[in-house]
Amino acid sequence: MRSTRMFRVLLFTIILALCGLTYLCHPQPAVSVPKASTMRHYKVINLGTFSILGMNEKGQMVGGTPNALSIQCKPLLWQNGKVSVLGIVPGTRDSYATDINDQGEIVGEVHFTNGNSKALLWKDGKPIELETLGGLHNQAAAINNKGEIAGMAEVPNGDLHAFLYGGGKAHDLGTLGGTTSDSRGINDRGQVVGESTLPSTHALPLGLVHAFLFSNGKMRDLGTLPSYQEGVPNAINDAGEVVGYSDNQSGPRACLWRGGRVLDLGTAGGVYSIAQGINNKGDIVGYSLDKADNMRAFLAANGKTVDLNTLIVSSPGWVITAAEGINDRGEIIGGGKYQGKDFSVLLEPVPEER
């Protein structure tokens, strides 16, 4: 289960599959949603089967096709309503892009036919392999506007460690005392957020997983919601606010790490929830499982966590199942169902009438 988490493969689906839907109903902490910008309404733009993994402030999006988890996947850039394939590394099986900064620099990873994987930086349209930490594999998760890259790499003993790439060199960020760590995001201050295993015990030989913040050369344990054992972050904004989820036998619960506190974001009427993205205005997006076992996207803003489907206008027939990221313009990337089929979507804010 640890290695699956570390490779960021459909986290919410994996949690439900591994833990099942028979969790006991434990009392939940009080919900505390940050005050942010006012709620807006959105229209749905169908992006087809293109799998979106990252978006910048200009609305450029990156990902892969036919989806980012299949073989023969190609890295894609979506801009101005058109999709283009990024440069391909010769001798590879598949590749995809995970993030893009405002300068158009793109990061992702490539899988070779021999089974090795390498982190990539696409600059001026050309793919560049990033330095490893001495092992065979590395992956790039995020890039900031300074060109600094956060990811994960194999170290010489075979363990996986979070890294920060800058100045042409990859720096090992270490762990919280366990064997494995992974970077999930980076802001323009160079702060990195990720997850790490804690020291193992006889009862838990793999160690629990906690969220960390790497800042000013130090890794700090961010802790969890009360009564929860584990924490996994997914995004960080320029204010150092981190979103993700806390987890235990009762299931994942979306949370916000801010100012040394862990705040419960609620579930928008669902049972379980995960926060996936946060912008610099403090708007938070994610998804939850409702009482009928259906995935529903949510938006946390203006002191409320609401089902995003209640904010959709001029797009009949759509059910928005997941929200993966939000930029400062309020554009949201995610997934939805239309006539029973799954598609990637862009939720575009609708101008409010005055």
C-alpha positions as CSV (number, residue, x, y, z in Angstrom):
1,M,0.0,0.0,0.0
2,R,2.9,2.4,0.7
3,S,4.5,2.1,-2.7
4,T,1.1,2.5,-4.4
5,R,0.6,5.8,-2.5
6,M,4.1,6.9,-3.3
7,F,3.5,6.6,-7.0
8,R,0.3,8.7,-6.9
9,V,-2.0,6.3,-8.8
10,L,-5.6,7.4,-8.4
11,L,-5.3,7.9,-4.7
12,F,-9.0,8.0,-3.8
13,T,-9.9,4.9,-5.8
14,I,-7.0,3.0,-4.3
15,I,-8.0,4.0,-0.8
16,L,-11.5,2.8,-1.3
17,A,-10.4,-0.4,-2.9
18,L,-7.9,-1.3,-0.2
19,C,-9.9,-0.2,2.7
20,G,-13.4,-1.2,1.4
21,L,-16.6,0.7,2.0
22,T,-17.4,-1.0,5.3
23,Y,-15.7,1.6,7.6
24,L,-17.2,2.0,11.0
25,C,-18.9,5.4,11.5
26,H,-16.6,7.2,13.9
27,P,-17.4,10.7,15.3
28,Q,-15.9,13.3,13.0
29,P,-14.1,16.6,14.0
30,A,-15.9,19.8,13.7
31,V,-15.7,21.3,10.2
32,S,-13.5,24.4,9.8
33,V,-13.5,25.9,6.3
34,P,-11.3,28.9,5.5
35,K,-12.8,32.2,4.5
36,A,-11.9,32.7,0.9
37,S,-13.4,34.3,-2.2
38,T,-17.1,34.2,-2.9
39,M,-18.8,31.2,-4.5
40,R,-19.0,31.4,-8.3
41,H,-20.9,29.5,-10.9
42,Y,-19.3,27.4,-13.6
43,K,-19.9,26.0,-17.1
44,V,-18.4,22.7,-18.2
45,I,-16.0,22.4,-21.1
46,N,-15.5,18.8,-22.3
47,L,-11.9,18.0,-22.9
48,G,-12.5,14.4,-24.0
49,T,-10.4,11.5,-22.9
50,F,-7.3,13.7,-22.4
51,S,-6.2,13.1,-18.8
52,I,-5.4,16.4,-17.1
53,L,-2.8,16.4,-14.4
54,G,-1.7,20.1,-14.2
55,M,-2.7,23.6,-15.0
56,N,-1.0,27.1,-14.8
57,E,-2.3,30.6,-14.3
58,K,-2.7,31.1,-18.0
59,G,-5.1,28.2,-18.3
60,Q,-2.6,25.9,-20.1
61,M,-3.1,22.3,-19.2
62,V,-0.9,19.2,-19.4
63,G,-1.4,15.4,-19.0
64,G,-1.5,12.4,-21.2
65,T,-3.6,10.3,-23.5
66,P,-5.5,8.1,-23.7
67,N,-5.1,8.4,-20.0
68,A,-2.1,8.9,-17.7
69,L,-2.2,5.4,-16.3
70,S,-2.3,3.3,-19.5
71,I,0.5,2.0,-21.6
72,Q,1.3,3.9,-24.8
73,C,0.5,7.1,-23.1
74,K,1.7,10.3,-24.8
75,P,2.5,13.6,-23.0
76,L,0.1,16.4,-24.1
77,L,-0.2,20.2,-23.8
78,W,-3.7,21.8,-24.1
79,Q,-3.7,25.5,-25.0
80,N,-6.0,27.8,-26.9
81,G,-8.5,25.0,-27.4
82,K,-6.0,22.8,-29.1
83,V,-4.0,19.7,-28.0
84,S,-0.4,19.0,-29.0
85,V,1.9,16.1,-28.3
86,L,5.1,17.1,-26.5
87,G,8.6,15.8,-27.5
88,I,9.0,12.1,-27.1
89,V,12.2,10.5,-25.8
90,P,13.5,7.7,-28.2
91,G,13.3,4.1,-27.0
92,T,10.5,4.8,-24.5
93,R,7.3,2.9,-23.8
94,D,5.1,5.8,-22.7
95,S,5.3,9.2,-21.0
96,Y,3.1,11.9,-19.6
97,A,3.3,15.4,-18.2
98,T,2.3,16.3,-14.6
99,D,2.7,20.0,-14.2
100,I,3.3,23.3,-16.1
101,N,4.5,26.7,-14.8
102,D,3.6,30.1,-16.1
103,Q,6.7,30.2,-18.3
104,G,5.4,27.1,-20.1
105,E,8.1,24.8,-18.6
106,I,6.6,21.3,-18.2
107,V,7.6,18.4,-16.0
108,G,6.6,14.7,-16.1
109,E,8.0,11.3,-16.5
110,V,8.9,8.7,-19.1
111,H,8.9,4.9,-18.9
112,F,11.5,3.0,-20.9
113,T,11.1,-0.4,-22.4
114,N,13.5,-1.8,-19.9
115,G,11.2,-0.8,-17.0
116,N,13.1,2.2,-15.8
117,S,11.4,5.5,-15.3
118,K,12.9,9.0,-15.5
119,A,11.8,12.5,-14.6
120,L,11.5,14.9,-17.5
121,L,11.6,18.6,-18.1
122,W,10.2,19.9,-21.3
123,K,11.9,23.3,-22.1
124,D,11.3,25.0,-25.4
125,G,9.5,21.9,-26.5
126,K,12.5,19.6,-25.9
127,P,12.5,16.8,-23.3
128,I,15.4,16.8,-20.8
129,E,16.1,14.0,-18.4
130,L,16.7,15.1,-14.8
131,E,19.5,13.9,-12.5
132,T,18.6,11.0,-10.2
133,L,19.7,10.5,-6.6
134,G,21.9,7.6,-7.5
135,G,19.2,5.0,-8.3
136,L,17.6,4.0,-11.6
137,H,14.2,5.7,-11.2
138,N,12.9,9.2,-10.6
139,Q,9.6,11.1,-11.1
140,A,8.8,14.8,-11.3
141,A,5.5,16.0,-9.7
142,A,5.5,19.8,-9.8
143,I,7.4,22.8,-11.0
144,N,7.2,26.4,-9.7
145,N,7.7,29.7,-11.6
146,K,11.4,29.7,-10.7
147,G,11.9,26.4,-12.5
148,E,12.5,24.5,-9.3
149,I,11.1,20.9,-9.5
150,A,9.7,18.6,-6.8
151,G,9.6,14.9,-7.2
152,M,10.7,11.5,-6.0
153,A,13.8,9.4,-6.8
154,E,15.3,6.1,-6.0
155,V,18.4,6.3,-3.8
156,P,21.3,3.8,-4.0
157,N,19.8,1.4,-1.5
158,G,16.6,1.1,-3.5
159,D,14.4,3.3,-1.2
160,L,12.5,6.2,-2.6
161,H,13.1,9.8,-1.4
162,A,11.6,13.2,-2.1
163,F,13.8,15.5,-4.0
164,L,14.1,19.2,-4.9
165,Y,15.7,20.0,-8.3
166,G,17.3,23.4,-8.8
167,G,20.5,24.8,-10.3
168,G,21.0,21.7,-12.4
169,K,21.1,19.4,-9.4
170,A,18.7,17.1,-7.5
171,H,18.8,17.5,-3.7
172,D,17.7,14.6,-1.4
173,L,15.1,15.9,1.1
174,G,15.3,12.9,3.4
175,T,12.4,11.5,5.4
176,L,10.6,11.9,8.7
177,G,12.6,8.9,10.1
178,G,11.2,6.2,7.9
179,T,12.5,4.8,4.7
180,T,10.4,6.5,2.0
181,S,9.3,10.0,1.1
182,D,7.6,11.6,-1.9
183,S,7.1,15.2,-3.0
184,R,3.6,16.3,-4.1
185,G,3.9,20.1,-4.7
186,I,6.1,23.2,-4.6
187,N,5.2,26.9,-4.3
188,D,7.1,29.9,-5.6
189,R,8.9,30.3,-2.3
190,G,10.5,27.0,-2.9
191,Q,8.6,25.2,-0.1
192,V,8.0,21.6,-0.9
193,V,5.1,19.5,0.4
194,G,4.9,15.7,0.4
195,E,4.5,12.6,2.5
196,S,7.0,10.4,4.4
197,T,6.9,7.2,6.4
198,L,7.6,7.5,10.1
199,P,10.0,5.1,11.9
200,S,8.8,1.6,11.8
201,T,7.6,-0.4,14.9
202,H,6.9,-4.0,15.6
203,A,3.2,-3.5,15.1
204,L,3.7,-1.3,12.0
205,P,6.8,-2.5,10.2
206,L,6.2,-0.2,7.2
207,G,5.6,2.9,9.4
208,L,2.8,5.3,9.3
209,V,2.6,8.0,6.6
210,H,2.6,11.7,7.5
211,A,2.5,14.9,5.5
212,F,5.6,17.1,5.6
213,L,6.6,20.6,4.7
214,F,10.2,21.2,3.6
215,S,11.2,24.8,4.1
216,N,14.5,26.6,4.8
217,G,16.4,23.4,4.5
218,K,14.3,21.5,7.1
219,M,11.5,18.8,6.9
220,R,8.7,19.3,9.3
221,D,5.9,16.8,10.2
222,L,2.5,18.5,9.6
223,G,0.6,16.1,11.8
224,T,-3.0,14.9,11.3
225,L,-6.6,15.7,12.3
226,P,-7.4,14.5,15.8
227,S,-8.1,10.7,16.0
228,Y,-6.5,10.2,12.6
229,Q,-3.3,8.3,12.1
230,E,-2.0,9.3,8.7
231,G,-1.8,12.4,6.6
232,V,-1.3,12.9,2.9
233,P,-0.9,16.3,1.2
234,N,-1.7,17.1,-2.4
235,A,-1.0,20.8,-3.0
236,I,0.5,23.9,-1.5
237,N,-0.1,27.6,-2.3
238,D,2.3,30.6,-2.1
239,A,1.1,31.3,1.5
240,G,2.3,27.9,2.6
241,E,-1.2,26.6,3.0
242,V,-1.4,22.8,2.3
243,V,-4.4,20.6,1.4
244,G,-4.8,16.9,1.3
245,Y,-6.4,14.4,3.7
246,S,-6.0,12.6,7.0
247,D,-6.8,8.9,7.1
248,N,-7.6,6.1,9.5
249,Q,-10.0,3.2,9.7
250,S,-13.0,5.5,9.3
251,G,-11.7,6.6,5.9
252,P,-10.0,9.7,4.4
253,R,-11.1,13.2,5.5
254,A,-10.1,16.4,3.6
255,C,-8.1,18.8,5.6
256,L,-6.1,22.0,5.4
257,W,-2.8,22.6,7.1
258,R,-2.5,26.3,8.0
259,G,-0.6,28.3,10.6
260,G,0.4,25.2,12.5
261,R,-3.1,23.8,12.7
262,V,-4.9,21.0,10.9
263,L,-8.4,22.1,9.8
264,D,-11.3,19.7,8.9
265,L,-12.8,20.7,5.5
266,G,-15.8,18.4,5.8
267,T,-17.3,16.2,3.0
268,A,-20.0,18.3,1.3
269,G,-22.6,15.9,2.5
270,G,-20.6,12.8,1.7
271,V,-18.9,10.2,3.8
272,Y,-15.2,10.4,2.8
273,S,-13.3,13.3,1.2
274,I,-9.9,14.3,-0.3
275,A,-8.7,17.8,-1.0
276,Q,-6.7,18.0,-4.2
277,G,-5.9,21.7,-5.0
278,I,-5.7,25.2,-3.5
279,N,-5.1,28.5,-5.2
280,N,-3.5,31.7,-3.8
281,K,-7.0,33.0,-2.9
282,G,-7.5,30.1,-0.5
283,D,-10.1,28.3,-2.7
284,I,-9.9,24.6,-2.3
285,V,-11.1,21.8,-4.5
286,G,-11.4,18.0,-4.2
287,Y,-13.8,15.2,-4.2
288,S,-15.9,13.0,-1.8
289,L,-17.9,9.9,-1.8
290,D,-21.6,10.6,-1.1
291,K,-24.1,8.4,0.8
292,A,-25.0,6.5,-2.4
293,D,-21.3,5.7,-3.0
294,N,-21.0,8.2,-5.8
295,M,-17.9,10.4,-6.3
296,R,-18.8,14.1,-6.3
297,A,-16.4,17.1,-6.7
298,F,-16.4,19.8,-4.0
299,L,-15.3,23.5,-3.7
300,A,-14.4,24.9,-0.3
301,A,-14.6,28.7,-0.2
302,N,-16.4,31.6,1.6
303,G,-16.6,29.5,4.7
304,K,-18.5,26.6,3.1
305,T,-17.7,23.3,1.5
306,V,-20.3,22.6,-1.3
307,D,-20.9,20.0,-4.0
308,L,-19.6,21.6,-7.2
309,N,-22.5,20.2,-9.1
310,T,-24.7,22.8,-7.3
311,L,-22.7,25.5,-9.0
312,I,-22.9,24.3,-12.6
313,V,-25.0,26.3,-15.0
314,S,-25.7,26.0,-18.7
315,S,-24.3,22.4,-18.8
316,P,-27.3,20.0,-18.4
317,G,-26.6,16.3,-18.0
318,W,-23.2,16.6,-16.4
319,V,-22.1,15.1,-13.1
320,I,-18.8,16.4,-11.9
321,T,-17.1,13.6,-10.1
322,A,-13.6,15.0,-9.3
323,A,-11.9,18.4,-9.0
324,E,-8.1,18.1,-9.2
325,G,-6.8,21.7,-9.2
326,I,-7.8,25.3,-9.3
327,N,-5.8,28.4,-10.4
328,D,-6.1,32.0,-9.3
329,R,-8.6,32.8,-12.2
330,G,-10.9,30.2,-10.6
331,E,-10.6,27.7,-13.4
332,I,-10.9,24.1,-12.2
333,I,-9.6,20.9,-13.8
334,G,-11.2,17.6,-13.0
335,G,-13.4,14.8,-14.3
336,G,-17.1,14.2,-15.0
337,K,-19.7,11.9,-16.4
338,Y,-21.9,12.7,-19.3
339,Q,-24.5,10.2,-20.6
340,G,-22.7,7.5,-18.5
341,K,-19.3,8.1,-20.0
342,D,-16.2,9.6,-18.3
343,F,-14.5,12.7,-19.6
344,S,-11.9,15.2,-18.4
345,V,-13.4,18.6,-17.9
346,L,-12.4,22.3,-17.4
347,L,-14.9,24.2,-15.2
348,E,-14.8,27.8,-16.4
349,P,-16.2,30.6,-14.1
350,V,-19.3,32.2,-15.5
351,P,-19.4,36.1,-15.2
352,E,-21.8,37.1,-12.6
353,E,-24.7,39.3,-13.6
354,R,-24.9,42.8,-12.0
